[in-house]
Amino acid sequence: MHPAKSVIFFTTATGAGYGLMFWLGVLALMGELPDDRIFAWASMVIGFGLIVGGLLSSTLHLGHPERAWRAFSQWRSSWLSREGVMAILTFIPLSLFAIYWLFLGQSDGIATVCIVTGGVMSLITVFTTAMIYASLKTIPAWHNIWTKLGYLVLCLMSGGLLLLIISYFADQTTAIIAHLVLFAIFPTGLVVKLLYWRHIGKNNTVSTAESATGLGRFGKVSFAGSPHTADNYLLKEMGFKIARKHASKLRWIASFLGFIAPIALTALGAYFGQGLSCSFTGPCEVTGFSGLSKLLIILAGLSCAVGLIIERWLFFAEAKHVVTLYYGESEV
């Protein structure tokens, strides 16, 4: 498939934004949501900014963006429509929570209910995004459980890293929870991604030129010429090709930048986080994280962002649509 920049930004940005909202819901449920203006404003501005920016960018890939509103009417049969409906509905509890937290200074009671509900709905929205691709039987690379797990795990991973960065710069003990989460979720994300690549790398042939044309009973099918004399929409969108050696190299880069480097940098950030002190007899306290630890956490965020963008580019570039069987592909 053709890796559209707008869709790559949409899936990575909204995933991180929704992931951050989910973890804020977890903190509120635990009673650990900081009563700090810097933390509150940074979380809401970054979270909503990524979600809104990502959703708006998704319309750029449409032939007629002005007609995007029509997609909401097909929620009974279309995962794309369900995603749009869920995205709109999720704004309701998240916006109510933002009002309570930012302007009324409340993060408990009804505010907790709002952010927990919004966090759960955020994950459901990410799941509907994953199902847009996982439901397509015509693209075997997407039609599997690893697509769904990948979207959810990477959402939680990038959202958790955002929470860690905000916690460091707001000098909050939520950094401890974020570190524990990330030390578990980064290896999980890498394993899920490796299993996805292993799955699509197997010789799981779904269709061949013989089965697609129905001429297999006569022997091997070969094409005397292309169905079209010039490039068309199908070839542009469905017939994108990437060399196996380039895909392998990009997988290594995505694995290192998206998973290995960030977890190493966050571990170093925790080690050099001199402003964090914990004891068995009392709660943890933060007197201010060191400049070096904050730099390491920022580098972890940048590395993860680049790695996930490469991962998402590969997600589209390596997927082959069965229609390409009519344009010279031997199997899909």
C-alpha positions in Angstrom: 0.0 0.0 0.0 1.1 3.6 -0.6 2.2 5.1 2.8 0.4 8.4 2.9 2.1 10.9 5.2 -1.3 12.2 6.5 -2.4 8.7 7.6 1.0 8.0 9.2 0.8 11.2 11.2 -2.9 10.5 12.1 -2.3 7.0 13.4 0.9 7.8 15.4 -0.3 11.2 16.8 -3.8 10.1 17.9 -2.4 6.9 19.3 0.0 8.9 21.6 -2.7 11.4 22.5 -5.3 8.7 23.4 -2.7 6.7 25.2 -1.9 9.7 27.4 -5.6 10.2 28.2 -5.9 6.6 29.2 -3.0 6.8 31.6 -4.4 10.0 33.1 -7.6 7.9 33.8 -5.5 5.2 35.5 -3.8 7.9 37.7 -7.2 9.4 38.6 -8.5 5.9 39.5 -5.5 5.3 41.7 -5.9 8.7 43.3 -2.4 9.7 42.1 -3.4 12.5 39.7 -1.2 15.5 40.6 -2.9 18.8 41.8 -0.4 20.8 39.8 -1.2 23.4 37.2 1.8 22.8 35.0 1.2 19.1 34.8 -2.5 19.6 34.2 -2.2 22.2 31.4 0.7 20.3 29.7 -1.2 17.0 29.7 -4.4 18.5 28.3 -2.7 20.7 25.7 -0.4 17.9 24.4 -3.1 15.2 24.6 -5.8 17.2 22.8 -3.3 18.7 20.4 -2.2 15.3 19.2 -5.7 14.0 19.0 -7.2 17.0 17.2 -4.1 17.4 14.9 -4.2 13.7 14.0 -7.9 13.6 13.3 -7.7 16.7 11.1 -4.7 15.3 9.2 -6.7 12.1 8.4 -9.0 14.1 6.2 -6.2 15.2 3.9 -6.0 11.7 2.4 -9.6 11.9 1.3 -10.5 12.8 -2.3 -13.2 15.2 -1.0 -12.4 16.2 2.6 -15.5 18.3 2.7 -17.6 15.2 2.5 -15.9 13.5 5.5 -19.0 14.1 7.6 -21.0 11.6 5.5 -18.9 8.8 6.9 -20.6 9.1 10.3 -23.8 7.7 8.9 -22.4 4.2 8.0 -21.5 3.1 11.6 -23.6 -0.1 11.3 -21.2 -1.6 8.7 -18.1 0.5 8.5 -15.2 0.5 11.0 -14.1 3.9 9.5 -17.5 5.3 10.4 -17.3 3.7 13.9 -13.9 5.3 14.4 -15.3 8.7 13.5 -18.3 8.3 15.8 -16.1 7.1 18.7 -13.7 9.9 18.2 -16.5 12.5 18.5 -18.1 10.8 21.5 -14.8 10.5 23.3 -14.4 14.2 23.3 -17.4 14.6 25.6 -16.0 13.0 28.8 -12.5 14.2 28.0 -13.7 17.8 27.6 -15.7 17.7 30.8 -12.7 16.4 32.7 -10.6 19.2 31.2 -13.1 21.8 32.5 -13.1 20.3 36.0 -9.3 19.8 36.2 -8.1 23.0 34.5 -10.7 25.6 35.5 -12.4 24.2 38.6 -9.3 22.6 40.1 -11.0 19.3 40.7 -9.6 15.9 39.9 -11.8 13.6 42.0 -15.5 12.7 42.2 -17.3 13.4 38.9 -14.0 14.5 37.3 -12.5 11.0 38.0 -15.6 9.4 36.4 -15.1 11.6 33.3 -11.4 10.9 32.8 -11.8 7.1 33.5 -14.7 7.0 31.0 -12.7 9.0 28.5 -9.7 6.8 28.9 -11.6 3.7 28.2 -13.3 5.3 25.2 -9.9 6.4 24.0 -8.7 2.8 23.9 -11.9 1.8 22.1 -11.3 4.5 19.5 -7.8 3.2 18.9 -9.3 -0.3 18.5 -11.7 1.0 15.9 -8.8 2.5 14.0 -7.0 -0.8 14.1 -10.1 -2.6 12.9 -10.2 -0.4 9.8 -7.1 -2.3 8.6 -7.5 -5.6 10.4 -11.0 -6.1 8.9 -9.7 -6.0 5.3 -9.5 -9.6 4.1 -8.1 -8.4 0.8 -4.9 -7.3 2.6 -3.5 -10.4 4.4 -0.7 -8.4 6.1 -3.3 -6.5 8.0 -6.0 -9.2 8.5 -4.6 -10.7 11.7 -4.7 -10.3 15.5 -1.2 -8.7 15.6 -2.5 -5.6 13.8 -5.1 -5.0 16.6 -2.6 -5.8 19.4 0.1 -3.6 17.8 -2.1 -0.5 17.6 -3.2 -0.9 21.2 0.2 -1.6 22.7 1.9 1.2 20.8 -0.8 3.6 21.9 -0.2 2.7 25.5 3.6 2.8 25.0 3.7 6.3 23.4 1.1 7.7 25.8 3.0 6.4 28.7 6.2 8.0 27.5 4.4 11.3 27.1 3.2 11.0 30.7 6.8 10.4 31.8 8.1 13.4 29.9 5.4 15.7 31.4 6.1 14.2 34.9 9.8 15.0 34.7 9.3 18.6 33.6 6.5 19.2 36.2 8.6 17.4 38.9 5.9 15.0 39.8 6.1 11.6 41.5 3.9 10.2 38.7 7.3 9.6 37.0 7.7 6.5 39.2 4.4 5.0 37.9 5.3 5.9 34.3 8.7 4.3 34.6 7.2 1.1 35.9 4.7 1.1 33.1 7.2 1.7 30.4 9.7 -0.9 31.7 6.9 -3.4 31.1 5.2 -2.0 28.0 8.3 -1.3 25.8 9.5 -5.0 25.8 5.8 -6.0 25.2 5.5 -3.6 22.3 8.7 -4.9 20.7 7.6 -8.5 21.0 4.2 -7.8 19.5 5.9 -6.0 16.6 8.4 -8.8 16.0 5.6 -11.3 16.0 3.7 -9.2 13.5 6.7 -9.1 11.2 7.3 -12.8 11.7 3.6 -13.5 10.7 3.7 -11.5 7.5 7.1 -12.9 6.6 5.8 -16.5 6.5 4.7 -17.9 3.2 1.0 -17.6 4.1 -0.2 -17.3 0.5 -3.9 -16.3 0.5 -4.4 -15.7 -3.3 -2.4 -16.3 -6.4 -2.7 -15.2 -10.0 -4.2 -18.6 -10.8 -6.9 -18.4 -8.1 -7.7 -14.7 -8.8 -8.3 -15.3 -12.5 -9.9 -18.8 -12.1 -7.5 -20.2 -14.7 -5.4 -22.3 -12.3 -6.8 -25.5 -13.8 -5.0 -24.7 -17.0 -1.6 -24.4 -15.3 0.6 -21.4 -14.5 -0.9 -18.0 -15.4 1.4 -15.4 -16.9 0.4 -11.9 -18.1 1.0 -10.8 -21.7 0.5 -7.2 -20.7 -0.8 -4.8 -18.0 -4.6 -4.2 -17.8 -3.8 -0.4 -18.2 -1.3 1.4 -20.4 -0.7 4.1 -17.8 -0.6 4.4 -14.0 -3.9 4.6 -12.3 -5.3 4.9 -8.8 -5.0 1.2 -8.1 -1.4 1.1 -9.0 -0.6 4.2 -7.0 -2.5 3.2 -3.8 -2.4 -0.6 -3.9 0.7 -1.4 -5.9 3.4 0.2 -3.8 6.5 -2.0 -3.6 9.5 -2.0 -1.2 12.5 -4.2 -1.7 12.9 -6.9 0.9 16.4 -5.8 1.8 15.2 -2.2 2.5 12.3 -3.5 4.6 14.6 -5.6 6.7 16.9 -2.7 7.3 14.0 -0.4 8.2 12.7 -3.0 10.6 16.0 -3.0 12.5 16.0 0.8 12.6 12.4 1.0 13.8 13.1 -1.6 16.5 16.1 0.3 17.8 14.8 3.8 17.6 11.2 2.9 18.6 11.8 0.4 21.4 15.4 -0.3 22.4 16.8 3.2 22.6 13.8 4.7 24.4 13.8 2.1 27.2 17.6 2.5 27.6 17.3 6.3 27.7 14.4 6.2 30.2 16.4 3.9 32.4 19.3 6.3 32.3 16.9 9.1 33.0 15.7 7.3 36.2 19.3 6.6 37.2 20.4 10.3 36.9 17.0 11.6 38.2 18.7 13.0 41.3 15.5 14.8 42.5 13.6 11.6 43.2 13.8 10.0 46.7 11.8 7.1 48.0 11.7 5.2 51.3 9.9 2.2 52.8 8.5 4.3 55.6 7.0 7.2 53.7 5.8 8.4 50.3 8.2 9.2 47.4 9.2 12.9 47.1 10.5 14.9 44.2 12.8 17.9 44.7 13.5 18.5 41.1 14.8 16.2 38.3 18.3 17.0 37.0 18.9 18.7 33.7 20.6 15.6 32.4 17.7 13.3 33.3 15.3 15.6 31.5 17.5 15.7 28.4 17.6 11.9 28.4 13.8 11.7 28.6 13.4 14.2 25.8 15.8 12.1 23.6 13.8 9.0 24.5 10.6 10.7 23.3 12.2 11.9 20.0 13.8 8.5 19.4 10.4 6.7 20.0 8.6 9.2 17.7 11.0 8.6 14.8 10.9 4.8 15.4 7.1 4.7 15.4 6.9 6.8 12.3 9.2 4.3 10.5 7.2 1.4 11.9 4.0 2.9 10.7 5.5 3.6 7.2 6.5 0.0 7.0 3.0 -1.1 8.1 1.6 0.4 5.0 4.5 -0.1 2.6 4.7 -3.9 3.2 1.0 -4.5 2.8 -0.1 -5.9 -0.6 -3.7 -5.8 -1.8 -5.0 -8.8 -3.7 -5.9 -6.5 -6.7 -2.2 -6.4 -7.5 -2.5 -10.0 -8.7 -4.1 -8.5 -11.8 -1.0 -6.3 -12.3 1.8 -8.9 -12.3 2.1 -10.1 -8.7 2.3 -13.9 -8.5 0.9 -14.2 -5.0 -0.4 -12.2 -2.0 
